[in-house]
Amino acid sequence: MRIVLVDDHPLVRDGVASLLTAWGHDVVGLGGSAADAERLVASLEPDLVLMDVRMPGVSGIEATARVKRLRPEAVVVMLTVSEDEADLFEAIKAGAQGYLLKNMEPAQLRVMLEAVGRGEAAITPATAARILGEFGRRERAASRPARSADQLTEREVEVLAAVTEGLRNKQIAARLGISENTVKFHLGNILGKVHAESRAELAGRAVREGLIPGTAPAGQASSSEDAADASTRGQSS
């Protein structure tokens, strides 16, 4: 296969290129950025693009989306150190036909590339299980009632609480010690679970409906406060 390899670490890039060449593949282009990926795909029309996820500036996920818009028939497979589920699902949504980890054995990488040559997806059984598990979880969530505070995971509750405070994705990521992609992933899940259309609607409903554990819906809170006031007035009269 004619392969373009895009990775911002020269040692990794050159090492993988050497392996590919030894296996009989034609490495036609090497790059280290999203701009390189677009330029090389446009000029070389490779059979396969091996793309890193985390690169300076524009990520490999966004680069994948750009490459697919530029050349829809291009096959893009992520080759990354990131085991973050948000990166995995964002890459698939961007059009990647595979997601491989750099810690895999060379023999396994070779098998995955042979699968690509046969028109198959470059996804290990473990990654396939994660994808199927997520699809199953989303289907179960979609079948539940719209008010779903009890469906939110602990991390989703933390993200939702930060949203109601007006924090942006970068600030939420810093607070929780996670990546911005992970924040976006959780937000997408939360929006789906509570059937909200926007961040603003989500924040408003979280307050009104008491979607954050430990908080009551706005109407119930007011009623409780009114009852307490009435009780106090009764005792004092």
N, C-alpha and C positions, 0 to 999 in steps of 0.2 A: 504493500500500500504506500501511497504518497502521503506523508505525514508532516504536518506543521506542529511544532512543539512550542508552547508559550508558557514561560515560567520566569519569574523575576530573579531567581537564584541561579547564577551561571553554572555552579558546580552541579546542581541537580539537573539542570537543563542539559548540560554536556554529558553527564553520566547516563541519563535516560536515552539521549540520542545515540550514544555508543551501543547501548543494549539493542535499540531498535534496528540499527544498522547491522549488528551481528546476527539478528534474526531474519535478515533479508528484506527489511523495509527500506523505503527510500525517504530519508528525512530531507525534505525539500526546503524547509525554512525554520529558523529559530527566532523567537521573539521574547520580550520581557514585559510587555504591556498590552493593554487593550488596543491601543493604536496600532501596535505591531501586528496584532491578531487580524484586525480589519484589513490592513495593507497586504499582509501575506496571503490571506484567503482570497482577496480580490485579484491579486496578480498571479497566484500559483494554482488556484483551484484544486486544493488537496482532497484526498479521499477522507482524511481524518484530521481533526484538530484535537490535540491533547492540551487541555487548558487548566492552569492553576486557578484556585478560587480567590485567594487573598493576594492581591498585587497592589502596589502603590497607586493612588489615584483611583481610577475606575476598576472595580472588581472584575474577576473572571466571570462572575455570574452575569453582570451587565454586558461584558464583552461577548459572552455567548449569545445573549439576546440580539446584540448588534450584528454578529456574524450570521445568525439565522435570518435576520431581516435582509442582510446583504446577499446571502446565498442560502436560501432555504434548504437546498439539498445537502448542504455541508453536514457532516457527522461530527458532533462535538462531544468529547468525553472529558469529564473533569478528572484531574489527577492532583490530589491535594492531601494535606495533613489534617484538614478539618473534618472532625466527626460530628460536627454540630448539625442536628436535624434540620435546623432552619436553613443552613447552607444547602443541604441535600435537596430539600423540597423546592427551594427557590431556584436551584440549578435545573431541576426537572421542569419546572414551570417555564424557565427561560428557553427551554428547547434542548437541553443536554440529553444525549442518548445513553449516558453512562456516568457512573460516579465511583471512582476508584481511589483508594488510600495509598499514600506513598510508602506506608510501612508494610505493604503486601510483598510476598516473595516474588522475585523475578519470574519464576516459572508460572505463577498465577497471573501475573500481568500478561505474559505471553499468551496464555489460554484466553484471557479476556479480549485481547486484540484479535486473536483468531476468530472469536465469536463475532466481533465487529465486522470482520471480513466476510462473514456469512450473512450479514444483515441483522444480527442479533444485538440486543442491548448489552452493554458492558457493565453488568451489575452482579456483584457477588451474592450468594444466597443470603448472607446476613443482611445486606442492604435491601434486598428484595423483601425480606421479612419485615424490616422497619417500615418500608413503603406500604405494604399490605396492612400492617398493624395500624398505621395512621389513617388509611382510607376507611378501615373498619371502625375506628374510633369516631371519625367524622360522621359516618353514616349513623352510628348509634346516637351521637349528639344531635343530629338533625331530626331524629324521630322523637325527641323529648320535648316537653312543653317549652314555650318561649321564655318564661322566666326561669333562669337556670343558674342561680347563684350556687346551688348545690352541685352543679356539674363542673364548675371551674376548679382547676387544679390550684394548689397552693401558690405556684409561681404565677399563674394567670391572675389570681387575686391580688398579688403584689403589683403586677403590671397595671391592673385596673385601678388600684388605689392611687398609683402614681399619675395615671391619666386624669383622675378626678382632681388631682392637685395642680393640674396644668403643666406637668412636665412633658418635655419633648422626648423623642426616642433616644437621642444621645444622652440626655440627662438620666433617663430611666436605665439605660445600659450601664452608665457609670455607677448609679446607686446600687443596682443589683449585681454588678460584676459580670455582666453578660454582654454579648455583642449586639450591635444595632440590628443585625439580621435576625437574631433570636427574639429581640423585642418585637420586630415586625411579624415574625412567625406567631408569637403568642397573641398579638393584637388581632391577627387574622382569625385565629381560633376563637377568641372572645367575641368578636363581631358576629361570627357564625353561630355561636351558641346562644347569644341573646337576640339574634336577628336584628342587629343594629346596622344602619347603613353608613354611618360616619363616626369619627372620633368624638365629635361634639354630641351627637345623639347618645353615644355610649356613655359619656361622662354624665349627661343629664339623667339618663335612665338609672345609672348606678346609684345616684343620689335619691331619685324619686322612688325607686323600687327596692332600695336597700340591698343591692347586689353584692356589696362587700360585707362579709360576715362581721357581726358586731355592730352593724348599723341598721336602723329600722327604716322602712320606707318613709318618705317625707311626710305623708299624710298621717301615718301611724304615730310618728314622732310628735307631730303637733297635737294629736288627740291625747297622747299620754301626758304631754306637758299641760294641756288644758285641764285634764282630770286631776293632775297633781295640784294645780292652782286652785281648783274648785274645792278640793279636799282641805287645803290649807285655809281657805277663806271660811269653810264650814267650821273648822276647829277654833278659829279665832273669834267667831261670832257668838 
